[in-house]
């Protein structure tokens, strides 16, 4: 640097590089720059090698003199996943100046596939450029983009002319054997022209079995990239979409995340006029003998019939009928078109024993009414529903372990705290106004291998725009049984789970269940809230809390336990005390097992600092206290401590742990 001919070099190496589905084991780049006679010259070489196959390579030179830059490409080789390698047919160059981007011809080929770009793109003046694509296989490029799988071959001929202020564009597209995921779409032909701020479109999607979908029209739009842009939202548009008998299987390709299965025939003849700011629609659409399975609900809706009629500034839903299970849904209404998000909604649905949801964790058939008002951007949903029958299969139940017991032979030390980024709430959900009343009379069950409980109750779910959801009401546990600590407990009286509208929901429990053996009748009462549940044990004849737990676990009081059973009882007590507020059980187990302390600290903090602790202690002499602790959370370990009292006020404690922490502490106690 600083001389008449400064120069520079850059060498870069990457390993295990990945961009979407493009993965390469090694990437090496070399950049050499030199300035001479007022011009900059930069050469670039990039090589990317995978585990197998030929390496991708780019060799190019950039020369810049004044305001003109020329890129000369000597070599270009790239291999998309699952496809043949693409190569530059011959060396090519691109010149970029203040008024245009020019290229004689850039031609790429892969077997019979070919892409050619040539001509001039005027940045301020005239343009004359062309793009030709022949026989392009879509599958490797869909994989490279990391999106949904697709297939088919694409051909395109496009030409750009005119000026930057008033460009003219013409393009013809043909795609054969189109496929999205496993849905065959057939062939697509598309012809479009653009001139004088207006685009004309003629498109045809044709499948030999599924039918045809045709679209024609003109749309005002300003594609100029220089000069003042004109707002064309108030200029007239005209679009027509027509289908005589289109197979609804196309719907799964258009919305794969929402539609699991679709069938039926759609007849459509719709015309859109007016302007983009104030569109007007005319025409009709009918669906007959439809069948639909939505991913969100899992239920199969059959005998689906839809009648839609466009009437100027709104779409009229003349009829929507569907059968779900043994019941039906019927809906009518109106959807506004004018005003974008402020377009009005007015929809009404009546359900009769309609199987709305059928998923592994939930099945429900409902009756009642649903109304949707407000606007497209801020819907107002009002519903009054009766649950006719339901089966809920939750992953866990209160008073049960929420996860599999940890393998004692596996210890994770210093592992990161689990972190999941919650999905962003869609804007229309945040703007939603919701008021849903749901009633459960009978025939609604919680069913698992370890539980069978019939439910009843009433709930109200409300939400104001921009606020959280509030749930109020009560779920009644009418009858049934569930397994607690390996024993089957029967609900002999009605229990309740009460929601009071808190955000997030924090329901209060009042559930009592009974277990009987030949000698004892044990009652377990679950109270408190979901954030701070309280568990109370009682028995007839009366026993201490530790004895009751022992009867549940071993079938006999704690005094009759062997040494190994006593240790197991302590473990069970610690598990319960770590999940519930149970002061009486804690004190009883301490007395029964001869402990002076029994402490449970739930995990606090976050990240690597998140940890909890269960500890027990006992005086082995009048002034010597020995403690043992198990630490859990982000970092697990065991700790032992010995505290010696020098005087009633002063003591010395030594401690160490399997995590490598050791300490000596001096304590001074003074009472006031």
Residue, then its C-alpha position, 0 to 999 in steps of 0.5 A: x500500500x502507498x506505492x504506485x501499484x498497491x496490491x492485496x491478497x485474501x485467503x479464506x477457508x471454511x469447513x462444513x459450510x451450509x446454506x439451506x440445503x447446499x452443503x459442502x465439506x470444504x470451501x476455499x476462496x482466494x482474492x487477489x487485488x491490484x491497482x495499476x494505471x488508475x484501474x483496479x483488477x481483482x481476481x476471485x477463485x472459489x472451490x467448494x468440495x463435498x464428500x463425493x462428486x466433482x467440486x464446485x468452482x468459480x473463477x472470475x476477474x473484476x476490472x474497474x476503471x472509472x465508473x465502468x466495471x467488467x466481470x469476466x467469468x472464466x469458469x463456473x461449475x455447480x452441482x445442485x443436490x440430486x441433479x447433474x453439474x451445471x457448467x459455463x458453456x464458454x467464458x462470458x463477461x458482464x459490463x456494468x456502467x452508469x447507464x446499462x448492464x451488458x452481456x454478450x451471452x452467459x450460457x449454462x448447461x447441464x446435460x440437455x438443460x440450458x439457460x442463456x442470458x444475453x443483451x442489455x439492461x438499461x439503467x436509465x435508457x433503452x433495454x434489449x435483453x433476453x432470457x431462455x430456459x430449456x428443459x430445466x428440471x425443478x426438483x434439484x432447485x426446490x431441494x436447494x431452496x430448502x422448501x417443499x419438494x417439487x418436480x417437473x420441467x420448465x421452459x421459458x422465453x422472455x424478452x425485455x425492451x423499452x426504457x427504464x421509465x417505460x419498459x416492455x416485457x413479454x414472457x412465455x412459460x411452459x411447465x410439464x409434469x408439475x408436482x408439489x410434494x406428492x400432488x400431481x398438478x399436470x401442465x402449466x402454460x403462461x403467457x404474459x405481456x407488460x407495456x404502458x403500466x399494464x400487465x396482461x395474463x393468460x394462464x392454463x393449468x391442465x391435468x388429464x384427470x383433475x380438469x382445467x383451471x384457466x385465468x385471463x386478465x389485465x392488471x394495472x402495475x408500474x414496473x419502471x425502475x427509473x423516474x417517478x412511480x405512479x400509483x395504479x391502485x385506482x386504475x381498472x382491472x379485469x380478471x376472469x378465473x374459470x374451471x368446469x370440474x376441477x379436482x379439489x386434490x389441488x388444494x393440498x398442494x396449495x396449503x400442505x400445512x393446513x390440508x391433509x386430504x381433499x377431494x371433490x369437484x369444483x365448478x368456478x366462474x369468477x370475474x374481478x373488476x373495479x380497482x385494486x383499492x375497491x375490487x368488485x366480484x361477479x360470478x359463482x363457485x360450487x363444490x359438490x361431493x367434497x371430502x376434506x381432512x384438515x391437519x389442525x383438527x384431524x377429523x374427516x369432513x364428508x359430503x361437503x357442499x359449498x355454494x358461493x356467489x360474488x355480488x359486487x363488493x362482497x362474496x355471499x356464502x349461500x350454503x356450506x354443508x359438511x358431515x363430521x362423524x354422525x353430525x352436520x355443520x351448516x353455514x351461511x354468510x357474507x365476506x366483504x371485499x372492499x377495504x382490505x383488512x377492514x372488509x366486513x365479515x358476517x358468517x353464521x354456522x350451526x352445528x349438530x353433533x358435529x365431529x369437529x376434532x379427531x386427533x390422538x390427544x382429543x376427540x370431540x363432537x359439538x352442537x351449537x352456533x358460531x358467529x364471525x363478525x367484525x372485519x377480515x383484519x379484526x374478526x369478532x368470534x362469538x360461539x355457544x357450544x355444547x360438547x356432546x361427547x369427547x375423549x381427552x388423552x393428555x400426555x400427563x395428569x396432575x399427581x403423576x410424573x411428567x416425564x420418564x424417570x432419568x436413567x441413573x447411569x447417565x449424568x449430564x454435567x454443564x448441559x445447556x438449559x433447554x430453550x425453545x423460541x415460541x412461534x410468533x402470534x399471527x397478527x389476526x390472532x392478536x386482533x381477534x375478539x373472542x367470546x366462546x361459551x362451552x358446556x359439557x354435560x356428560x359423556x366426556x372422558x379423560x382416558x389413558x392406560x392409567x386413568x378413566x375420568x368422566x368430565x362435566x362443567x362450563x367454561x367461558x373463553x374470552x379475548x379482547x383485541x391485543x390482550x391475552x386469552x382468559x378462561x373462566x368456569x369450572x370442569x367437574x370430575x364426575x366419576x372414574x379413577x386414576x393411578x397415583x403412586x402405582x395404586x388405583x384411586x377412585x373418585x367417590x365424590x365430585x371434584x372440580x378444576x376451577x378457572x378464574x380468568x387468570x393470565x396465564x391460566x392458573x386453575x384451582x384444584x379440589x379433587x378427592x380420591x380413595x384407595x382401599x386395601x384390606x386394612x386401610x382406606x386412604x384418601x388423597x386430596x389435591x388442592x391448591x393451584x397448578x402453580x402451587x399444588x397441595x397434596x393432602x393424605x388421610x387414612x381410616x384408621x388414622x395414620x401419620x403422613x409417612x405411614x399413609x405414603x408407605x401404605x400406598x407404596x408398599x401396602x403397610x405402614x412405615x414401621x413395618x418396612x425393611x431397610x431397602x423399603x425405607x430408602x425407597x419411601x424416602x425417595x418417594x417422599x422427596x419426589x412428592x415434596x418436590x412437586x407439591x406443598x406437603x409440610x405435614x408429609x415432610x415432617x412425618x418422614x423426617x420423624x419416621x426416618x430419623x432425619x433432623x432436616x429435609x429440604x427441597x429447593x426447586x430450580x431457580x435462575x436460568x441457563x447454566x445457573x438454573x439448579x435445585x437441591x434436595x438435602x437431608x441432614x442429621x446430628x451424629x453427635x451433640x455438636x457435629x451435623x452431617x448433611x448430604x445433598x443431591x443437586x439437579x438442574x443445569x448442573x447435577x452433582x452430589x455434595x457432603x458437608x460436616x459442621x462442627x459447633x465450637x460454641x453455641x454462637x460459632x461453628x465451622x463447616x467444611x463441604x465438597x461436591x462431585x462438581x469440584x466445589x469445596x469450601x470451608x465456612x465460619x458461621x456466627x449466630x446471634x439471636x435478637 
